[in-house]
């Protein structure tokens, strides 16, 4: 994993890349595809779902748009 991190920083120009960023990306992508928060918690191995929801899972533009469209149904 250190090799991948080194390549990302030096050859691809991702100065702030680290392994931990992949956990955030993984959690967010699962949520974006509709995975339940409980499943994301399980995948990341968190005991407390608040850690998953407040720290690891981020709101994407796609998620915002899709949820805004839900409101238009009313």
N, C-alpha and C positions, 0 to 999 in steps of 0.2 A: 504494500500500500504506500510505503514511503516513496517508492519509485514512481508510482502514478502521481503522487502529490508533487514530486520534483518536476516531472514532465509538465504538469498543468501550470506550475509557476514559471518555469524557465522557457519552455518551448511554445506554450499556448498563451502565455501572458496573463494568466489568472494569478495576480500577485497575492490575493488574500485567500486563495484556495486552501482548504484543509479537509481532512477526512470527515470532521464533524459536520461540515456543510452538506455533505451527502445525506446525512440523517434528516436534516431540515428539508432538503429537496425531496427525499423519499416520502416523508410524511405529507408534504404539501401535494405531491403528485397523486398519492393515494386518495387524499381528500377530494382533489379535483376530479378524479375518476368516479367518485361516489362511494368510496369505502367508508364504512361506519367509523366513528371516532374510537369505538371500543376495539375494532380490528387494528387501527393504526397504533393504538396504545400497545396492543399485544405484539405487533411487529417490531416496535421499538424497545419492548421489554420494560416499559414503565409500570411501576406499581400504582402510580397516581395519575388518573386521566387529565388532571389539571396541568401537569407538566407537559403532556402531549399537546393539549389544546392551546395553552398560553405561550409556550416556548417554541415548540417544533413545527406546529402547523400554521402556515401563513396564508393569508387571503390573496388570491391571484386576481388579475383583471378578468380572466375567464369566469371565475367563481362569482365575482361581483356582477358581471353582466348576466349570467344565468339566473342568479337570485333576483336581480332587478326585474327580469322578464317574468318571474313567478308572480311578482306583485302586480304586473299589468293584467294578469288574468282576473283580477277582482274588479 
